Amino acid sequence: MAEQNRGINPGISVLHNIIIIIWTIASAVFYGCGSILLSIVSVKVGRMSEVLFHRQILQVCGVRVVTEGLERIDKNQRYIFLANHQSYFDIPVLSHGIGRHLSFVAKKELFAIPFFGWGMSAVGHVKIDRANPRKARQSIAEAIEILKRKNISLVLFPEGTRSPTGKLSLFKRASLTVALEAGVPIVPVAICGSWKINKKNSLHIVPGTVKLIITEPIPAAIAQNMDKTQLTENVRDSIAAALDSAREFNE
């Protein structure tokens, strides 16, 4: 397991990271413009540019994604995916690992990034203002409307922010509001090891493997018979158990 997340030679690590940062900026401009322009024709086509960007950034950074539990989800069904949050790499990891049309509910600051953020808006991702409860509620309503109107699934991070150590934090209940009101199955997802690829508040990237564990979906009818507290505990327990089963990726 030491081989999975070991750093590269310190002598070339700085150069490697500089190349990655330059490539990422250039690619964000290129693919962001692609998403914007292609979305004029079709949002679905615009998402193809985004998917390609996610795939390439994982390849360039040396990130391998291993997915467990794909057989638990139906490619023709819409879902709410609730995942733990460890790194900026979580979005490309989920996009690549789940392999379906996904809309992410993400902090508004990401949408302010030129080209990259504009591309996110163009293909239908939802920004949320975590400091403004009224605007956050509007974002939740928008997310539910997108889910009902389009053949896509939503991804939310109930912790609200990245974990600096990979440990699971407390969940914010706003995400569970979306899950309850959407009326579709809820899928807890565990992201294991992405925090070691790119730690919080750092630009340093360490090539390695991230494991994605898709746990048993919670049918909409069952979820709607739970209150927020019960649902929060159920989802969090599922993710915690999955993280524990892949402990070697997080230690």
N, C-alpha and C positions, 0 to 999 in steps of 0.2 A: 504493500500500500504506500510505502514511502515513495515509490516511483511515480505514483499518480499525481502528486502535487509538489514535486520537488522543484526548486528554482533552477534557472539556467545559470551557467557560469557567470560569477559576478563581474568578470571582465567584459562581458558582452551584454550583460543585463541592461545597463543604462542605454546603450545603443539600441538594443532591441525594443525597449519601451519608448524611446524617442521615435523610432520608425512606426511603431504601432499608433502613437498619438497623432503623428502627421497623417498616416493612412486613414485613421478614424475621422479626423476633421475633413479631409478631402472626400472620403466616402459619404460622410453625413451630408455634405453639400450636394454631391452627385445624386445619391439615392433619394435625398429629400426633395430635390427638384424633380426627380423622376416620379416620385409618389404624387407630387402636386400636379404635374402635367398629365400623368396617366389617369389620375382621378377625375379629370375633366371628362374623359371618355367613359370611365367606369371606376367606381371605388374598388371593385374586385380586382381590376387590372392594376390599379394603383398599389394595392396590397402586395402584388407580385414583386414590385421593386423593394418594398420593405422586407419581405421574406428573404430575398436574395442578399440584402444588406446584413440581416441577422446571421444568415448562414456563413457569409464571408468573414464577418468579424470574429465569429467563433473559430474559423479555420486559421485566420491570420494570428490570433492570440493563442493558438494551440489549445483550445478548450474542446474537450470531447464530452458529449452528452450521452448518458446511458439512461434509457427510460424503462421503468418497470410499471406494469399495470395498464398498458394501453388497451388491452383486451377488455377492460372494464367499461370503456366508453364507446358509444355508438356514433359513427362518423356523421350520421344523419340527424342527430339529436343536438339541441342547443343546451348549454350548461352554464352555470356559474362556477368558475374555478376559484377557490380560495387557497392562496399559497402563502407560505412564510416568505420573508424578504431578507436576503443576505447581501445582495450586491447589485450594481448596475447591470451585471450580466444576466440577472434573472429574467429580464424581458426576452432577449434573444434565446436564452436557454428554454424558456417555456414555448416560445414561438416555434423553435426547431424541434423540441422534444415531443410536443403534443401534435404538431403538424396539421393544424386546421386554422380556419379564420378566427382570429381572436381580437377582441378590443380590450385594451387595458385602461383601467381607471388609475391615473397617475397624477402626481403632484403638479401643480400649475407651472412651477419653475421649469420643468422639462419642455413645456410648450413654448417657452420664451426663447429657446435656443434657435438662432437663425437656421433656416433650411430644415434641420432635423426636427425641431418642434413644429414648424409649419407643415412638414410632411405628416407628422402624427395627427395634426388636426384634419388634414385633407382626407386621410383614410378612415377617420371616424373614432379615434381614441378619445377618451373623456378626461378632461382636466378637472382636478378638484382642489379647492382652496381650503387647506386644512385649518387655516386661522380664522375662517369666516363661516360659522355654522349655517347661515342662511344660504350662502352661495354653495356650500357643500351639499346642502339638501337639494338645490337645483341641479347639481351635477348628478346626484343619485337618481333624480327623476329622468334626467337626460339618458343616463346609462340604461335604465329600465326600458325607456322608449326605443333606444337603439336595439336592444336585445329582442324586443317584441316585433319590431318592424323589419329587421334584417336577419338573414340566416347566419348569424355569428354567435359566438359564445363570449362571455365577459370574464376577465381576470381581475381579481381584486387582491390587495395585500392587507389583510386585517390588522397587522401590526402597525401599519401607517408609515413606517420608516425602516431603514435597513438595520439589521443586527450587526454590531461590530465584531461579535465573537461566534456567530452561528447559532447561538442559543435562542430559543423561542421566547419572544416577549409577550406582553399582554395584548389582547385583541381589542380594537376599537369597534364599538357596536354598530357604527354607521354601515360598515360593509355587510353586516348581517341583515340590515334593513333592506338593502338591495336584494340579497339572497332570498329573503322571505317574500318580498313584493313581486319578484320577477316571475314566480310560478313555474320554474324549471328545476331540474335536478341540480343538486349542489355537490361539487366534487372537491374534497380536501386534497391538496397537493403538497408534498414535501420536497423542497429544494435542498439538496445535501451537498455542501462543500463549495458553493460559489463564493462564499465570503473569503476563502483562501486564494481564489483567483484574483480578486481585487477587493482589498479591505476598505472599509469605510474611511473617508477622508484621505485616501491615498490614490496616486496615479499609477503606482507600481502594479504590474500584472505578472502573475506567475502561471505559466501553462499548467494544465491539469485536467482532471475528470470531475464532472458534476453529475450526480445521480438525481434523477427526477422520479419520484414515486407517486403514482396516481392511485389514491386509495378508493375504497368502495363508495360509489355515488350515493347520496341521500335523496331518495325520491321526493319530488315536490310535495306530494300529499302528506308524507311523513314530516317533512320540514315545517309545513304550515300548521301542523298540530303541536309544534314546539313554540315556546316563547324564546325571546332573544337570548336569555341566559342559558337555557337548555341547548339551543343550537350552537351558541358560542363554545360551550364546554364540549359538545359532541365533535365539532370541527377541530378544535384545538387539540383534543385528545387523540384524534385520528392522525393529525400531523405530527404530534409529539411521539406517538408510537412508531410512525414511519421513520422519523429522524433517529430514534433510538435503534431501530433495526439496521440502519446504515451508519452507525456511530463512527466507523472508521473514516468516513468521508468528512466528518465534522471535527475530528480531533486533531 
